[in-house]
Amino acid sequence: MGFLNPLWLVGMSSAAIPLIIHLIGRRRESRVDFSSLRLLREVDRRRSLWVRLRRLLLLIIRMAICAGVFLALARPVVNFTFGGLAHAPTAACLVIDDSPSMEADGGQTFREAKGHALEIVEHFDERDELFVLTTSGGAEVGPSNERSVVEDFISNLETSWRVAHLAVSLDRAKSLLGASTKINKVIYLISDLQAINFEELENVEVENLTVVDVGKELENVGVTNVGTGELLSPKGSSRTNVTVANFSSRDVKARIGVWLEGEKTRVAEADLSHGSDLILEVDIPIEDAGYHSGYVQLMEDDRLMADNVRYFTLQVPGEIPVLVISEDETEGMYLVKALRPKPDVGTPFAPELISPKEILRKDVLSYDVVVLNDVDKLDFGELKILQKYFEDGGRACLFLGERIDANFYNMAIISEFQAHVDTFVRLPQPSFVSVSRVESTHPIFSAFREKKFGDLSLSRFYGYHPVETLPGQTIAWFSNGKPAIVESPERGILFASSPGQSDIVKKAIFVPLIHKLFYYLAKKQEVLQGVLVGERFKMETPEALRSVVCVTPQEEEVQIIPKVLGGQTVIAFSETDEPGIYRLEADGNSIGLFAVNIDPRESETRKLAPEELSEVFGSHALRGADNRDPGLGLHTFELTKSILWVILGLVLVELLVERRR
């Protein structure tokens, strides 16, 4: 037994009021002296007894009425189990698992789940409130007391590509039932009990929950990841890493096919032992520059098809001409070799090294990036060419070494960067500074967060130029707090030191850093990393874009309004509801592709064992899919109306007793 408004129980103390009034109003006996008792009549003993009983009965009735009023206001409820009794009015919420694993056996698992949901709904009538929601959060109905509406909703449900968010779904179910005025409140979770979906449900508290198990043990093999290279050259190839996982109890031979632009380009085989995964290296031939898309697929079908395909995108940039101007040929060659070690090595860069005196003989405006590496100063004609390059939107990279004339740079070049440099500071041996902090969200440094390409902080700089700049322009700092790398969104990048004043050319990070840097300066869009279904896609580009259209795999066009943050155009898209290739277009031109795939955890089809489920919800929650009882044996009744009828009866009895004297 319980109470819906227990605070009203305090009012039951008012039952003492009739008792207090009775005690106060009771006649007090007084002693009277009589000269003789012969004048008194004999008292009727029966009548005296009735009067006492009548007073006691009225007192009890009045006390019961006072207590009963507040007991009714407290709304007492009682729970009991009795299978043969029709259930009391109930609010029921059906939580249906619609994750990709429910599509097993060609969707048979999900059809069974809907069938059990419809059987449960049949046990309710117009007195009840019904809610239905899916674990993906993509569909919801209720409250409804029209069974036909709920049945149509369930019949039209389809599996989603999102993972099951059970914690969120059960919290939502509790919230919906909490707003209902019905006394009986029950939740039904209909799921295949895929173990990964219950990892977030530790210590969850859900009352009156029934879990319906519709899952089956699956022998599954899936493609869980496709990793592609970033910077490629035309008529080369991309070395693609394909991860295939075997979640079955037996060893298998998996055959995978690679499709690029709708054509099969490669077939590979892998021997997988049970419970293991394997990374295959597959070379994908590339013929043309631009954006490319494809997918990797298992050649043989299995019981869970949703994870047999994984999509990927590639970007092959066109040739990026880079002009390296350097006083020291050796230092200049460090940059040239980093951009393209050999003529036949597949990188997008076409570097050319010249001395400052050769500037007048070059068509500087034809280069995507111009580098000034520790160049002392430029004469009037050379400076005019560089200024014209800036006016035409070109961006440069300045390495400030010990040779440069700081006064000349401040007057003629650094002013374009809205910065000021001081005289070169050479540190005494064995002192040095390193790069201790960077703006990790900047496109140049975003790929170096995991340190797999090297660690910039390991490089030593034996001298530098102190740089003063505007707030927000510094993107890297030396260990002494001085700016190391400064950016002007319109003009380019400024290094406060040079390769010749450090050992960075000997570090693993030098080549990938130079590639990232020059790719960024050339305003070439970075390779767009894919996302999982339901995740938010985000990209940044230096191009000024007012409107972008995202074309979904179903060829639906969704308008995107970009935002400008820190000189970068930020494009975000959240409607990634299905796997496939999404195209980004601006003014009718393609500006990128990105792939959306299902969560690789969906490939792990292990079912939650009954004892594991009991740890989460308790042993009473689970019932098999062949159990047709909807779990309505538990009845909760509110006693308020019954108490009010009793109070009314007591009032009538009180009137009758009061009138009979």
Rosetta blueprint (number, residue, H / E / L):
1 M L
2 G E
3 F E
4 L L
5 N L
6 P H
7 L H
8 W H
9 L H
10 V H
11 G H
12 M H
13 S H
14 S H
15 A H
16 A H
17 I H
18 P H
19 L H
20 I H
21 I H
22 H H
23 L H
24 I H
25 G H
26 R L
27 R L
28 R L
29 E L
30 S L
31 R L
32 V L
33 D L
34 F L
35 S L
36 S L
37 L H
38 R H
39 L H
40 L L
41 R L
42 E L
43 V L
44 D L
45 R H
46 R H
47 R H
48 S H
49 L H
50 W H
51 V H
52 R H
53 L H
54 R H
55 R H
56 L H
57 L H
58 L H
59 L H
60 I H
61 I H
62 R H
63 M H
64 A H
65 I H
66 C H
67 A H
68 G H
69 V H
70 F H
71 L H
72 A H
73 L H
74 A L
75 R L
76 P E
77 V E
78 V E
79 N E
80 F E
81 T E
82 F L
83 G L
84 G L
85 L L
86 A L
87 H L
88 A L
89 P L
90 T E
91 A E
92 A E
93 C E
94 L E
95 V E
96 I E
97 D L
98 D L
99 S L
100 P H
101 S H
102 M H
103 E H
104 A H
105 D H
106 G H
107 G H
108 Q H
109 T H
110 F H
111 R H
112 E H
113 A H
114 K H
115 G H
116 H H
117 A H
118 L H
119 E H
120 I H
121 V H
122 E L
123 H L
124 F L
125 D L
126 E L
127 R L
128 D L
129 E E
130 L E
131 F E
132 V E
133 L E
134 T E
135 T L
136 S L
137 G L
138 G L
139 A L
140 E E
141 V E
142 G E
143 P E
144 S E
145 N L
146 E L
147 R H
148 S H
149 V H
150 V H
151 E H
152 D H
153 F H
154 I H
155 S H
156 N L
157 L L
158 E L
159 T L
160 S L
161 W L
162 R L
163 V L
164 A L
165 H L
166 L H
167 A H
168 V H
169 S H
170 L H
171 D H
172 R H
173 A H
174 K H
175 S H
176 L H
177 L H
178 G H
179 A L
180 S L
181 T L
182 K L
183 I L
184 N E
185 K E
186 V E
187 I E
188 Y E
189 L E
190 I E
191 S E
192 D L
193 L L
194 Q E
195 A H
196 I H
197 N H
198 F H
199 E L
200 E L
201 L L
202 E L
203 N L
204 V L
205 E L
206 V L
207 E L
208 N L
209 L E
210 T E
211 V E
212 V E
213 D E
214 V L
215 G L
216 K L
217 E L
218 L L
219 E L
220 N L
221 V E
222 G E
223 V E
224 T E
225 N E
226 V E
227 G E
228 T L
229 G L
230 E L
231 L L
232 L L
233 S L
234 P L
235 K L
236 G L
237 S E
238 S E
239 R E
240 T E
241 N E
242 V E
243 T E
244 V E
245 A E
246 N E
247 F L
248 S L
249 S L
250 R L
251 D L
252 V E
253 K E
254 A E
255 R E
256 I E
257 G E
258 V E
259 W E
260 L E
261 E L
262 G L
263 E E
264 K E
265 T E
266 R E
267 V E
268 A E
269 E E
270 A E
271 D E
272 L E
273 S L
274 H L
275 G L
276 S E
277 D E
278 L E
279 I E
280 L E
281 E E
282 V E
283 D E
284 I E
285 P E
286 I L
287 E L
288 D L
289 A L
290 G E
291 Y E
292 H E
293 S E
294 G E
295 Y E
296 V E
297 Q E
298 L E
299 M L
300 E L
301 D L
302 D L
303 R L
304 L L
305 M L
306 A L
307 D L
308 N L
309 V E
310 R E
311 Y E
312 F E
313 T E
314 L E
315 Q E
316 V E
317 P L
318 G L
319 E L
320 I E
321 P E
322 V E
323 L E
324 V E
325 I E
326 S E
327 E L
328 D L
329 E H
330 T H
331 E H
332 G H
333 M H
334 Y H
335 L H
336 V H
337 K H
338 A H
339 L H
340 R L
341 P L
342 K L
343 P L
344 D L
345 V L
346 G L
347 T L
348 P L
349 F E
350 A E
351 P E
352 E E
353 L E
354 I E
355 S L
356 P H
357 K H
358 E H
359 I H
360 L H
361 R H
362 K L
363 D L
364 V H
365 L H
366 S H
367 Y L
368 D L
369 V E
370 V E
371 V E
372 L E
373 N E
374 D L
375 V L
376 D L
377 K L
378 L L
379 D L
380 F H
381 G H
382 E H
383 L H
384 K H
385 I H
386 L H
387 Q H
388 K H
389 Y H
390 F H
391 E H
392 D L
393 G L
394 G L
395 R E
396 A E
397 C E
398 L E
399 F E
400 L L
401 G L
402 E L
403 R L
404 I L
405 D L
406 A H
407 N H
408 F H
409 Y H
410 N H
411 M H
412 A H
413 I L
414 I H
415 S H
416 E H
417 F H
418 Q L
419 A E
420 H E
421 V E
422 D L
423 T L
424 F L
425 V E
426 R E
427 L L
428 P L
429 Q L
430 P L
431 S L
432 F L
433 V E
434 S L
435 V E
436 S E
437 R E
438 V E
439 E L
440 S L
441 T L
442 H L
443 P L
444 I L
445 F L
446 S H
447 A H
448 F H
449 R L
450 E L
451 K L
452 K L
453 F L
454 G L
455 D L
456 L H
457 S H
458 L H
459 S L
460 R L
461 F E
462 Y L
463 G E
464 Y E
465 H L
466 P L
467 V E
468 E E
469 T E
470 L L
471 P L
472 G L
473 Q L
474 T E
475 I E
476 A E
477 W E
478 F E
479 S L
480 N L
481 G L
482 K L
483 P E
484 A E
485 I E
486 V E
487 E E
488 S E
489 P L
490 E L
491 R L
492 G E
493 I E
494 L E
495 F E
496 A L
497 S L
498 S L
499 P H
500 G H
501 Q H
502 S E
503 D L
504 I H
505 V H
506 K H
507 K L
508 A L
509 I L
510 F H
511 V H
512 P H
513 L H
514 I H
515 H H
516 K H
517 L H
518 F H
519 Y H
520 Y H
521 L H
522 A L
523 K L
524 K L
525 Q L
526 E L
527 V L
528 L L
529 Q L
530 G L
531 V E
532 L E
533 V L
534 G L
535 E L
536 R L
537 F E
538 K E
539 M E
540 E E
541 T E
542 P L
543 E L
544 A L
545 L L
546 R L
547 S L
548 V E
549 V E
550 C E
551 V E
552 T L
553 P L
554 Q L
555 E L
556 E L
557 E E
558 V E
559 Q E
560 I E
561 I L
562 P L
563 K E
564 V E
565 L E
566 G L
567 G L
568 Q E
569 T E
570 V E
571 I E
572 A E
573 F E
574 S L
575 E L
576 T L
577 D L
578 E L
579 P L
580 G E
581 I E
582 Y E
583 R E
584 L E
585 E E
586 A E
587 D L
588 G L
589 N E
590 S E
591 I E
592 G E
593 L E
594 F E
595 A E
596 V E
597 N E
598 I L
599 D L
600 P H
601 R H
602 E H
603 S H
604 E L
605 T L
606 R L
607 K E
608 L L
609 A L
610 P H
611 E H
612 E H
613 L H
614 S H
615 E H
616 V H
617 F H
618 G L
619 S L
620 H L
621 A L
622 L E
623 R E
624 G E
625 A L
626 D L
627 N L
628 R L
629 D L
630 P L
631 G L
632 L L
633 G L
634 L E
635 H E
636 T E
637 F E
638 E E
639 L L
640 T H
641 K H
642 S H
643 I H
644 L H
645 W H
646 V H
647 I H
648 L H
649 G H
650 L H
651 V H
652 L H
653 V H
654 E H
655 L H
656 L H
657 V H
658 E H
659 R H
660 R L
661 R L
